[in-house]
């Protein structure tokens, strides 16, 4: 896919498409002269990548739980009585 095909397919701007391709290249998911080819992973590389993705997902879950806990604590500290703002 070219950058322009990506922009049309995903309805995003060319800068966003270029940034996405750069990110995928940095993560090793795309390879080639311009990052245009899906990287072929060997089975050990695939297992390692799956392990990395699972660890990242676990980290994100922990972070989301912590953020939800913090949000609940903040909500409990807010005065009750609606959403009106003090002036």
PDB file as gemmi writes it, atoms N, CA and C in Angstrom:
CRYST1    1.000    1.000    1.000  90.00  90.00  90.00 P 1                      
ATOM      1  N   UNK A   1       0.835  -1.185   0.000  1.00  0.00           N  
ATOM      2  CA  UNK A   1       0.000   0.000   0.000  1.00  0.00           C  
ATOM      3  C   UNK A   1       0.872   1.238   0.000  1.00  0.00           C  
ATOM      4  N   UNK A   2       0.503   2.185  -0.801  1.00  0.00           N  
ATOM      5  CA  UNK A   2       1.220   3.455  -0.769  1.00  0.00           C  
ATOM      6  C   UNK A   2       0.635   4.331   0.333  1.00  0.00           C  
ATOM      7  N   UNK A   3       1.345   5.389   0.650  1.00  0.00           N  
ATOM      8  CA  UNK A   3       0.853   6.328   1.655  1.00  0.00           C  
ATOM      9  C   UNK A   3      -0.513   6.882   1.248  1.00  0.00           C  
ATOM     10  N   UNK A   4      -0.685   7.129  -0.028  1.00  0.00           N  
ATOM     11  CA  UNK A   4      -1.953   7.690  -0.501  1.00  0.00           C  
ATOM     12  C   UNK A   4      -3.085   6.672  -0.405  1.00  0.00           C  
ATOM     13  N   UNK A   5      -2.771   5.413  -0.657  1.00  0.00           N  
ATOM     14  CA  UNK A   5      -3.790   4.369  -0.477  1.00  0.00           C  
ATOM     15  C   UNK A   5      -4.166   4.232   0.994  1.00  0.00           C  
ATOM     16  N   UNK A   6      -3.187   4.375   1.863  1.00  0.00           N  
ATOM     17  CA  UNK A   6      -3.454   4.322   3.302  1.00  0.00           C  
ATOM     18  C   UNK A   6      -4.369   5.477   3.700  1.00  0.00           C  
ATOM     19  N   UNK A   7      -4.092   6.676   3.186  1.00  0.00           N  
ATOM     20  CA  UNK A   7      -4.921   7.828   3.542  1.00  0.00           C  
ATOM     21  C   UNK A   7      -6.363   7.635   3.101  1.00  0.00           C  
ATOM     22  N   UNK A   8      -6.546   7.086   1.919  1.00  0.00           N  
ATOM     23  CA  UNK A   8      -7.914   6.853   1.421  1.00  0.00           C  
ATOM     24  C   UNK A   8      -8.602   5.735   2.188  1.00  0.00           C  
ATOM     25  N   UNK A   9      -7.884   4.647   2.428  1.00  0.00           N  
ATOM     26  CA  UNK A   9      -8.472   3.486   3.092  1.00  0.00           C  
ATOM     27  C   UNK A   9      -8.905   3.804   4.514  1.00  0.00           C  
ATOM     28  N   UNK A  10      -8.055   4.526   5.239  1.00  0.00           N  
ATOM     29  CA  UNK A  10      -8.323   4.784   6.650  1.00  0.00           C  
ATOM     30  C   UNK A  10      -8.837   6.197   6.918  1.00  0.00           C  
ATOM     31  N   UNK A  11      -9.049   6.967   5.861  1.00  0.00           N  
ATOM     32  CA  UNK A  11      -9.588   8.315   5.963  1.00  0.00           C  
ATOM     33  C   UNK A  11      -8.777   9.174   6.950  1.00  0.00           C  
ATOM     34  N   UNK A  12      -7.458   9.199   6.707  1.00  0.00           N  
ATOM     35  CA  UNK A  12      -6.559  10.008   7.527  1.00  0.00           C  
ATOM     36  C   UNK A  12      -5.707  10.867   6.605  1.00  0.00           C  
ATOM     37  N   UNK A  13      -5.017  11.833   7.157  1.00  0.00           N  
ATOM     38  CA  UNK A  13      -4.151  12.703   6.382  1.00  0.00           C  
ATOM     39  C   UNK A  13      -2.833  12.034   6.037  1.00  0.00           C  
ATOM     40  N   UNK A  14      -2.122  12.611   5.066  1.00  0.00           N  
ATOM     41  CA  UNK A  14      -0.853  12.023   4.639  1.00  0.00           C  
ATOM     42  C   UNK A  14       0.203  12.067   5.744  1.00  0.00           C  
ATOM     43  N   UNK A  15       0.179  13.110   6.563  1.00  0.00           N  
ATOM     44  CA  UNK A  15       1.141  13.181   7.674  1.00  0.00           C  
ATOM     45  C   UNK A  15       0.886  12.063   8.676  1.00  0.00           C  
ATOM     46  N   UNK A  16      -0.393  11.801   8.964  1.00  0.00           N  
ATOM     47  CA  UNK A  16      -0.734  10.726   9.898  1.00  0.00           C  
ATOM     48  C   UNK A  16      -0.343   9.375   9.321  1.00  0.00           C  
ATOM     49  N   UNK A  17      -0.554   9.196   8.003  1.00  0.00           N  
ATOM     50  CA  UNK A  17      -0.184   7.940   7.351  1.00  0.00           C  
ATOM     51  C   UNK A  17       1.327   7.741   7.407  1.00  0.00           C  
ATOM     52  N   UNK A  18       2.075   8.789   7.132  1.00  0.00           N  
ATOM     53  CA  UNK A  18       3.539   8.694   7.171  1.00  0.00           C  
ATOM     54  C   UNK A  18       4.018   8.383   8.588  1.00  0.00           C  
ATOM     55  N   UNK A  19       3.409   9.021   9.579  1.00  0.00           N  
ATOM     56  CA  UNK A  19       3.783   8.768  10.973  1.00  0.00           C  
ATOM     57  C   UNK A  19       3.468   7.323  11.358  1.00  0.00           C  
ATOM     58  N   UNK A  20       2.341   6.810  10.899  1.00  0.00           N  
ATOM     59  CA  UNK A  20       1.970   5.420  11.197  1.00  0.00           C  
ATOM     60  C   UNK A  20       2.969   4.452  10.579  1.00  0.00           C  
ATOM     61  N   UNK A  21       3.358   4.708   9.336  1.00  0.00           N  
ATOM     62  CA  UNK A  21       4.335   3.833   8.671  1.00  0.00           C  
ATOM     63  C   UNK A  21       5.667   3.896   9.409  1.00  0.00           C  
ATOM     64  N   UNK A  22       6.100   5.089   9.810  1.00  0.00           N  
ATOM     65  CA  UNK A  22       7.360   5.222  10.561  1.00  0.00           C  
ATOM     66  C   UNK A  22       7.296   4.435  11.870  1.00  0.00           C  
ATOM     67  N   UNK A  23       6.140   4.513  12.545  1.00  0.00           N  
ATOM     68  CA  UNK A  23       5.969   3.790  13.810  1.00  0.00           C  
ATOM     69  C   UNK A  23       6.040   2.275  13.586  1.00  0.00           C  
ATOM     70  N   UNK A  24       5.382   1.797  12.527  1.00  0.00           N  
ATOM     71  CA  UNK A  24       5.409   0.363  12.227  1.00  0.00           C  
ATOM     72  C   UNK A  24       6.812  -0.104  11.851  1.00  0.00           C  
ATOM     73  N   UNK A  25       7.564   0.743  11.155  1.00  0.00           N  
ATOM     74  CA  UNK A  25       8.955   0.417  10.832  1.00  0.00           C  
ATOM     75  C   UNK A  25       9.775   0.367  12.115  1.00  0.00           C  
ATOM     76  N   UNK A  26       9.579   1.350  13.003  1.00  0.00           N  
ATOM     77  CA  UNK A  26      10.317   1.396  14.270  1.00  0.00           C  
ATOM     78  C   UNK A  26      10.023   0.168  15.125  1.00  0.00           C  
ATOM     79  N   UNK A  27       8.794  -0.337  15.059  1.00  0.00           N  
ATOM     80  CA  UNK A  27       8.415  -1.521  15.831  1.00  0.00           C  
ATOM     81  C   UNK A  27       8.834  -2.816  15.144  1.00  0.00           C  
ATOM     82  N   UNK A  28       9.385  -2.702  13.934  1.00  0.00           N  
ATOM     83  CA  UNK A  28       9.852  -3.874  13.218  1.00  0.00           C  
ATOM     84  C   UNK A  28       8.770  -4.641  12.486  1.00  0.00           C  
ATOM     85  N   UNK A  29       7.570  -4.075  12.408  1.00  0.00           N  
ATOM     86  CA  UNK A  29       6.472  -4.765  11.731  1.00  0.00           C  
ATOM     87  C   UNK A  29       6.526  -4.595  10.224  1.00  0.00           C  
ATOM     88  N   UNK A  30       7.107  -3.484   9.766  1.00  0.00           N  
ATOM     89  CA  UNK A  30       7.295  -3.262   8.340  1.00  0.00           C  
ATOM     90  C   UNK A  30       8.784  -3.176   8.065  1.00  0.00           C  
ATOM     91  N   UNK A  31       9.162  -3.602   6.876  1.00  0.00           N  
ATOM     92  CA  UNK A  31      10.566  -3.564   6.488  1.00  0.00           C  
ATOM     93  C   UNK A  31      10.650  -3.289   4.998  1.00  0.00           C  
ATOM     94  N   UNK A  32      11.819  -3.048   4.512  1.00  0.00           N  
ATOM     95  CA  UNK A  32      11.998  -2.804   3.086  1.00  0.00           C  
ATOM     96  C   UNK A  32      12.609  -1.444   2.849  1.00  0.00           C  
ATOM     97  N   UNK A  33      12.809  -1.119   1.587  1.00  0.00           N  
ATOM     98  CA  UNK A  33      13.475   0.142   1.276  1.00  0.00           C  
ATOM     99  C   UNK A  33      12.714   1.356   1.801  1.00  0.00           C  
ATOM    100  N   UNK A  34      11.420   1.277   1.859  1.00  0.00           N  
ATOM    101  CA  UNK A  34      10.635   2.393   2.379  1.00  0.00           C  
ATOM    102  C   UNK A  34       9.629   1.905   3.411  1.00  0.00           C  
ATOM    103  N   UNK A  35       9.887   0.783   4.032  1.00  0.00           N  
ATOM    104  CA  UNK A  35       8.975   0.267   5.038  1.00  0.00           C  
ATOM    105  C   UNK A  35       7.680  -0.220   4.451  1.00  0.00           C  
ATOM    106  N   UNK A  36       7.723  -0.669   3.210  1.00  0.00           N  
ATOM    107  CA  UNK A  36       6.490  -1.015   2.525  1.00  0.00           C  
ATOM    108  C   UNK A  36       6.165  -2.495   2.558  1.00  0.00           C  
ATOM    109  N   UNK A  37       6.982  -3.299   3.186  1.00  0.00           N  
ATOM    110  CA  UNK A  37       6.767  -4.735   3.179  1.00  0.00           C  
ATOM    111  C   UNK A  37       6.554  -5.235   4.596  1.00  0.00           C  
ATOM    112  N   UNK A  38       5.617  -6.137   4.756  1.00  0.00           N  
ATOM    113  CA  UNK A  38       5.394  -6.733   6.067  1.00  0.00           C  
ATOM    114  C   UNK A  38       6.599  -7.603   6.380  1.00  0.00           C  
ATOM    115  N   UNK A  39       7.124  -7.440   7.555  1.00  0.00           N  
ATOM    116  CA  UNK A  39       8.300  -8.180   7.963  1.00  0.00           C  
ATOM    117  C   UNK A  39       7.954  -9.651   8.177  1.00  0.00           C  
ATOM    118  N   UNK A  40       8.778 -10.543   7.663  1.00  0.00           N  
ATOM    119  CA  UNK A  40       8.594 -11.982   7.862  1.00  0.00           C  
ATOM    120  C   UNK A  40       9.305 -12.375   9.143  1.00  0.00           C  
ATOM    121  N   UNK A  41       8.554 -12.871  10.089  1.00  0.00           N  
ATOM    122  CA  UNK A  41       9.137 -13.296  11.349  1.00  0.00           C  
ATOM    123  C   UNK A  41       9.307 -14.803  11.368  1.00  0.00           C  
ATOM    124  N   UNK A  42      10.422 -15.256  11.901  1.00  0.00           N  
ATOM    125  CA  UNK A  42      10.624 -16.683  12.120  1.00  0.00           C  
ATOM    126  C   UNK A  42       9.762 -17.078  13.322  1.00  0.00           C  
ATOM    127  N   UNK A  43       9.489 -18.365  13.507  1.00  0.00           N  
ATOM    128  CA  UNK A  43       8.690 -18.785  14.667  1.00  0.00           C  
ATOM    129  C   UNK A  43       9.231 -18.271  16.010  1.00  0.00           C  
ATOM    130  N   UNK A  44      10.558 -18.337  16.261  1.00  0.00           N  
ATOM    131  CA  UNK A  44      11.038 -17.778  17.536  1.00  0.00           C  
ATOM    132  C   UNK A  44      10.783 -16.264  17.637  1.00  0.00           C  
ATOM    133  N   UNK A  45      10.928 -15.547  16.527  1.00  0.00           N  
ATOM    134  CA  UNK A  45      10.655 -14.109  16.542  1.00  0.00           C  
ATOM    135  C   UNK A  45       9.173 -13.854  16.790  1.00  0.00           C  
ATOM    136  N   UNK A  46       8.308 -14.674  16.195  1.00  0.00           N  
ATOM    137  CA  UNK A  46       6.872 -14.533  16.402  1.00  0.00           C  
ATOM    138  C   UNK A  46       6.523 -14.745  17.867  1.00  0.00           C  
ATOM    139  N   UNK A  47       7.101 -15.776  18.488  1.00  0.00           N  
ATOM    140  CA  UNK A  47       6.832 -16.039  19.904  1.00  0.00           C  
ATOM    141  C   UNK A  47       7.314 -14.883  20.778  1.00  0.00           C  
ATOM    142  N   UNK A  48       8.509 -14.373  20.457  1.00  0.00           N  
ATOM    143  CA  UNK A  48       9.049 -13.246  21.218  1.00  0.00           C  
ATOM    144  C   UNK A  48       8.144 -12.019  21.080  1.00  0.00           C  
ATOM    145  N   UNK A  49       7.665 -11.759  19.858  1.00  0.00           N  
ATOM    146  CA  UNK A  49       6.794 -10.598  19.618  1.00  0.00           C  
ATOM    147  C   UNK A  49       5.465 -10.766  20.338  1.00  0.00           C  
ATOM    148  N   UNK A  50       4.904 -11.971  20.317  1.00  0.00           N  
ATOM    149  CA  UNK A  50       3.654 -12.221  21.035  1.00  0.00           C  
ATOM    150  C   UNK A  50       3.863 -11.995  22.527  1.00  0.00           C  
ATOM    151  N   UNK A  51       4.985 -12.471  23.058  1.00  0.00           N  
ATOM    152  CA  UNK A  51       5.284 -12.266  24.471  1.00  0.00           C  
ATOM    153  C   UNK A  51       5.390 -10.767  24.792  1.00  0.00           C  
ATOM    154  N   UNK A  52       6.066 -10.015  23.913  1.00  0.00           N  
ATOM    155  CA  UNK A  52       6.180  -8.566  24.116  1.00  0.00           C  
ATOM    156  C   UNK A  52       4.808  -7.897  24.101  1.00  0.00           C  
ATOM    157  N   UNK A  53       3.969  -8.297  23.152  1.00  0.00           N  
ATOM    158  CA  UNK A  53       2.639  -7.704  23.051  1.00  0.00           C  
ATOM    159  C   UNK A  53       1.775  -8.052  24.260  1.00  0.00           C  
ATOM    160  N   UNK A  54       1.899  -9.275  24.756  1.00  0.00           N  
ATOM    161  CA  UNK A  54       1.153  -9.650  25.960  1.00  0.00           C  
ATOM    162  C   UNK A  54       1.607  -8.829  27.165  1.00  0.00           C  
ATOM    163  N   UNK A  55       2.917  -8.649  27.295  1.00  0.00           N  
ATOM    164  CA  UNK A  55       3.444  -7.845  28.402  1.00  0.00           C  
ATOM    165  C   UNK A  55       2.944  -6.406  28.300  1.00  0.00           C  
ATOM    166  N   UNK A  56       2.954  -5.871  27.090  1.00  0.00           N  
ATOM    167  CA  UNK A  56       2.476  -4.493  26.886  1.00  0.00           C  
ATOM    168  C   UNK A  56       1.000  -4.382  27.218  1.00  0.00           C  
ATOM    169  N   UNK A  57       0.213  -5.372  26.785  1.00  0.00           N  
ATOM    170  CA  UNK A  57      -1.222  -5.375  27.095  1.00  0.00           C  
ATOM    171  C   UNK A  57      -1.446  -5.444  28.595  1.00  0.00           C  
ATOM    172  N   UNK A  58      -0.665  -6.246  29.274  1.00  0.00           N  
ATOM    173  CA  UNK A  58      -0.775  -6.358  30.728  1.00  0.00           C  
ATOM    174  C   UNK A  58      -0.428  -5.029  31.396  1.00  0.00           C  
ATOM    175  N   UNK A  59       0.641  -4.394  30.935  1.00  0.00           N  
ATOM    176  CA  UNK A  59       1.015  -3.072  31.467  1.00  0.00           C  
ATOM    177  C   UNK A  59      -0.101  -2.061  31.252  1.00  0.00           C  
ATOM    178  N   UNK A  60      -0.698  -2.073  30.065  1.00  0.00           N  
ATOM    179  CA  UNK A  60      -1.777  -1.130  29.766  1.00  0.00           C  
ATOM    180  C   UNK A  60      -3.003  -1.401  30.629  1.00  0.00           C  
ATOM    181  N   UNK A  61      -3.307  -2.688  30.864  1.00  0.00           N  
ATOM    182  CA  UNK A  61      -4.431  -3.021  31.750  1.00  0.00           C  
ATOM    183  C   UNK A  61      -4.194  -2.481  33.152  1.00  0.00           C  
ATOM    184  N   UNK A  62      -2.967  -2.703  33.676  1.00  0.00           N  
ATOM    185  CA  UNK A  62      -2.641  -2.192  35.014  1.00  0.00           C  
ATOM    186  C   UNK A  62      -2.765  -0.669  35.064  1.00  0.00           C  
ATOM    187  N   UNK A  63      -2.271  -0.011  34.029  1.00  0.00           N  
ATOM    188  CA  UNK A  63      -2.350   1.448  33.974  1.00  0.00           C  
ATOM    189  C   UNK A  63      -3.807   1.916  33.920  1.00  0.00           C  
ATOM    190  N   UNK A  64      -4.628   1.233  33.124  1.00  0.00           N  
ATOM    191  CA  UNK A  64      -6.041   1.600  33.025  1.00  0.00           C  
ATOM    192  C   UNK A  64      -6.736   1.418  34.368  1.00  0.00           C  
ATOM    193  N   UNK A  65      -6.451   0.327  35.072  1.00  0.00           N  
ATOM    194  CA  UNK A  65      -7.060   0.108  36.390  1.00  0.00           C  
ATOM    195  C   UNK A  65      -6.655   1.199  37.375  1.00  0.00           C  
ATOM    196  N   UNK A  66      -5.391   1.566  37.340  1.00  0.00           N  
ATOM    197  CA  UNK A  66      -4.910   2.629  38.228  1.00  0.00           C  
ATOM    198  C   UNK A  66      -5.597   3.960  37.904  1.00  0.00           C  
ATOM    199  N   UNK A  67      -5.745   4.267  36.625  1.00  0.00           N  
ATOM    200  CA  UNK A  67      -6.427   5.497  36.231  1.00  0.00           C  
ATOM    201  C   UNK A  67      -7.887   5.483  36.653  1.00  0.00           C  
ATOM    202  N   UNK A  68      -8.546   4.327  36.533  1.00  0.00           N  
ATOM    203  CA  UNK A  68      -9.948   4.236  36.966  1.00  0.00           C  
ATOM    204  C   UNK A  68     -10.061   4.414  38.471  1.00  0.00           C  
ATOM    205  N   UNK A  69      -9.117   3.823  39.233  1.00  0.00           N  
ATOM    206  CA  UNK A  69      -9.110   4.008  40.682  1.00  0.00           C  
ATOM    207  C   UNK A  69      -8.921   5.482  41.046  1.00  0.00           C  
ATOM    208  N   UNK A  70      -7.990   6.126  40.389  1.00  0.00           N  
ATOM    209  CA  UNK A  70      -7.744   7.545  40.642  1.00  0.00           C  
ATOM    210  C   UNK A  70      -8.973   8.378  40.304  1.00  0.00           C  
ATOM    211  N   UNK A  71      -9.615   8.081  39.182  1.00  0.00           N  
ATOM    212  CA  UNK A  71     -10.822   8.810  38.789  1.00  0.00           C  
ATOM    213  C   UNK A  71     -11.915   8.630  39.832  1.00  0.00           C  
ATOM    214  N   UNK A  72     -12.091   7.404  40.346  1.00  0.00           N  
ATOM    215  CA  UNK A  72     -13.108   7.159  41.390  1.00  0.00           C  
ATOM    216  C   UNK A  72     -12.800   7.959  42.645  1.00  0.00           C  
ATOM    217  N   UNK A  73     -11.524   7.984  43.041  1.00  0.00           N  
ATOM    218  CA  UNK A  73     -11.134   8.743  44.230  1.00  0.00           C  
ATOM    219  C   UNK A  73     -11.437  10.228  44.049  1.00  0.00           C  
ATOM    220  N   UNK A  74     -11.129  10.751  42.881  1.00  0.00           N  
ATOM    221  CA  UNK A  74     -11.395  12.168  42.604  1.00  0.00           C  
ATOM    222  C   UNK A  74     -12.894  12.426  42.622  1.00  0.00           C  
ATOM    223  N   UNK A  75     -13.675  11.548  42.001  1.00  0.00           N  
ATOM    224  CA  UNK A  75     -15.134  11.704  41.975  1.00  0.00           C  
ATOM    225  C   UNK A  75     -15.705  11.693  43.385  1.00  0.00           C  
ATOM    226  N   UNK A  76     -15.155  10.852  44.267  1.00  0.00           N  
ATOM    227  CA  UNK A  76     -15.652  10.779  45.641  1.00  0.00           C  
ATOM    228  C   UNK A  76     -15.342  12.049  46.423  1.00  0.00           C  
ATOM    229  N   UNK A  77     -14.278  12.734  46.050  1.00  0.00           N  
ATOM    230  CA  UNK A  77     -13.905  13.971  46.738  1.00  0.00           C  
ATOM    231  C   UNK A  77     -14.702  15.176  46.251  1.00  0.00           C  
ATOM    232  N   UNK A  78     -15.333  15.053  45.085  1.00  0.00           N  
ATOM    233  CA  UNK A  78     -16.105  16.167  44.534  1.00  0.00           C  
ATOM    234  C   UNK A  78     -17.371  16.369  45.346  1.00  0.00           C  
ATOM    235  N   UNK A  79     -17.800  17.625  45.490  1.00  0.00           N  
ATOM    236  CA  UNK A  79     -19.051  17.869  46.194  1.00  0.00           C  
ATOM    237  C   UNK A  79     -20.230  17.288  45.409  1.00  0.00           C  
ATOM    238  N   UNK A  80     -21.227  16.821  46.122  1.00  0.00           N  
ATOM    239  CA  UNK A  80     -22.405  16.270  45.464  1.00  0.00           C  
ATOM    240  C   UNK A  80     -23.355  17.419  45.141  1.00  0.00           C  
ATOM    241  N   UNK A  81     -24.344  17.131  44.288  1.00  0.00           N  
ATOM    242  CA  UNK A  81     -25.334  18.155  43.990  1.00  0.00           C  
ATOM    243  C   UNK A  81     -25.339  18.570  42.533  1.00  0.00           C  
ATOM    244  N   UNK A  82     -24.915  17.736  41.649  1.00  0.00           N  
ATOM    245  CA  UNK A  82     -25.011  18.062  40.227  1.00  0.00           C  
ATOM    246  C   UNK A  82     -23.687  18.488  39.638  1.00  0.00           C  
ATOM    247  N   UNK A  83     -23.807  18.939  38.412  1.00  0.00           N  
ATOM    248  CA  UNK A  83     -22.623  19.323  37.650  1.00  0.00           C  
ATOM    249  C   UNK A  83     -22.448  20.817  37.561  1.00  0.00           C  
ATOM    250  N   UNK A  84     -23.136  21.591  38.382  1.00  0.00           N  
ATOM    251  CA  UNK A  84     -23.010  23.056  38.282  1.00  0.00           C  
ATOM    252  C   UNK A  84     -21.634  23.483  38.768  1.00  0.00           C  
ATOM    253  N   UNK A  85     -21.123  24.525  38.126  1.00  0.00           N  
ATOM    254  CA  UNK A  85     -19.793  25.035  38.475  1.00  0.00           C  
ATOM    255  C   UNK A  85     -19.941  26.209  39.430  1.00  0.00           C  
ATOM    256  N   UNK A  86     -19.006  26.307  40.368  1.00  0.00           N  
ATOM    257  CA  UNK A  86     -18.986  27.448  41.282  1.00  0.00           C  
ATOM    258  C   UNK A  86     -18.459  28.669  40.540  1.00  0.00           C  
ATOM    259  N   UNK A  87     -19.023  29.803  40.811  1.00  0.00           N  
ATOM    260  CA  UNK A  87     -18.563  31.033  40.162  1.00  0.00           C  
ATOM    261  C   UNK A  87     -17.955  31.978  41.139  1.00  0.00           C  
TER     262      UNK A  87                                                      
END                                                                             
